[in-house]
Amino acid sequence: MGVAAVLPSGRQLSQKMLKPLSLLPESDPAQQRVIELGAGTGAFTRALIEHGLHCANLLVVERDASLHGLLRQRFPDLQLIQADACALRTAAQASGYLLGGPADAVISGLGLLSMPRATQRSILNEAFSVLRPGGCFVQFTYGHASPVSRALREELGLQVRRAGLAWRNAPPASVFVYQRAFTAAHTFSPPDATQ
Ligand SMILES: C[S@@+](CC[C@H](N)C(=O)[O-])C[C@H]1O[C@@H](n2cnc3c(N)ncnc32)[C@H](O)[C@@H]1O
């Protein structure tokens, strides 16, 4: 089912994943719009709710059917879709989430490092197509290096910074934040409500 983690992410990693949200232009958690990719058993989902995100502003994406069912039981009030992150824009559009505007952040629990470059490219392009200009893509990885190579970052126009190390996590994990230099070509275009 494409699960790259040994254990569900721990509390320290969940907190480190959410830290970049405090640096967003919209700093009020109740107003922040977030999409979570690869929610698994819901470690980051729970942290996002505890952080103060409003259910209407959170879209949770999980591809695996059984994990999607588990998440549905654990978080009955959430906007939760079973979808592939490689087709995020279409799935988010079909869910109605984008009618509320673009996302401020994408929190990724995907095992991006173990994915082929073409899949990484697809997921990042989809994510930035639903993010507002200046929005950020937050990704954890085991180890110290960015899971997105310099070559792919340059191709996609992404800047990266390391946002933290969750050393108590098993295994220890680093958090990286990716942002795209703003250009007109990268402006969020709202979905056509007639489609
Ligand atoms: C490494 S696990 C992380 C789970 C959880 N976020 C955590 O940190 O404990 C990755 C999760 O991403 C899901 N996943 C993998 N590829 C996906 C894809 N292309 N689209 C959506 N979800 C995917 C897996 O089913 C799994 O639940």
The ligand as an SDF file (V2000), in Angstrom:
LIG
                    3D

 27 29  0  0  0  0  0  0  0  0999 V2000
    4.9550    7.0550    5.4240 C   0  0  0  0  0  0  0  0  0  0  0  0
    3.2360    6.7550    5.6850 S   0  0  0  0  0  0  0  0  0  0  0  0
    2.9140    8.1280    6.7870 C   0  0  0  0  0  0  0  0  0  0  0  0
    1.6340    8.0700    7.5340 C   0  0  0  0  0  0  0  0  0  0  0  0
    1.4260    9.2260    8.5340 C   0  0  0  0  0  0  0  0  0  0  0  0
    1.3620   10.5110    7.8450 N   0  0  0  0  0  0  0  0  0  0  0  0
    2.5000    9.2640    9.5780 C   0  0  0  0  0  0  0  0  0  0  0  0
    3.4250   10.1060    9.4320 O   0  0  0  0  0  0  0  0  0  0  0  0
    2.4430    8.4820   10.5140 O   0  0  0  0  0  0  0  0  0  0  0  0
    2.6800    7.2940    4.0820 C   0  0  0  0  0  0  0  0  0  0  0  0
    1.2060    7.3210    3.8580 C   0  0  0  0  0  0  0  0  0  0  0  0
    0.9800    7.8710    2.5590 O   0  0  0  0  0  0  0  0  0  0  0  0
    0.0210    7.0800    1.8590 C   0  0  0  0  0  0  0  0  0  0  0  0
    0.3310    7.2360    0.4270 N   0  0  0  0  0  0  0  0  0  0  0  0
    1.3910    6.7160   -0.2400 C   0  0  0  0  0  0  0  0  0  0  0  0
    1.3770    7.1320   -1.5130 N   0  0  0  0  0  0  0  0  0  0  0  0
    0.2950    7.9400   -1.6540 C   0  0  0  0  0  0  0  0  0  0  0  0
   -0.2300    8.6890   -2.7340 C   0  0  0  0  0  0  0  0  0  0  0  0
    0.3490    8.6690   -3.9430 N   0  0  0  0  0  0  0  0  0  0  0  0
   -1.3370    9.4430   -2.5320 N   0  0  0  0  0  0  0  0  0  0  0  0
   -1.9390    9.4750   -1.3020 C   0  0  0  0  0  0  0  0  0  0  0  0
   -1.4820    8.7670   -0.2370 N   0  0  0  0  0  0  0  0  0  0  0  0
   -0.3730    8.0050   -0.4120 C   0  0  0  0  0  0  0  0  0  0  0  0
    0.2290    5.6740    2.3910 C   0  0  0  0  0  0  0  0  0  0  0  0
   -0.9110    4.8650    2.1960 O   0  0  0  0  0  0  0  0  0  0  0  0
    0.5370    5.9570    3.8590 C   0  0  0  0  0  0  0  0  0  0  0  0
   -0.6390    6.0310    4.6230 O   0  0  0  0  0  0  0  0  0  0  0  0
  1  2  1  0
  2  3  1  0
  2 10  1  0
  3  4  1  0
  4  5  1  0
  5  6  1  0
  5  7  1  0
  7  8  2  0
  7  9  1  0
 10 11  1  0
 11 12  1  0
 11 26  1  0
 12 13  1  0
 13 14  1  0
 13 24  1  0
 14 15  1  0
 14 23  1  0
 15 16  2  0
 16 17  1  0
 17 18  1  0
 17 23  2  0
 18 19  1  0
 18 20  2  0
 20 21  1  0
 21 22  2  0
 22 23  1  0
 24 25  1  0
 24 26  1  0
 26 27  1  0
M  CHG  2   2   1   9  -1
M  END
$$$$
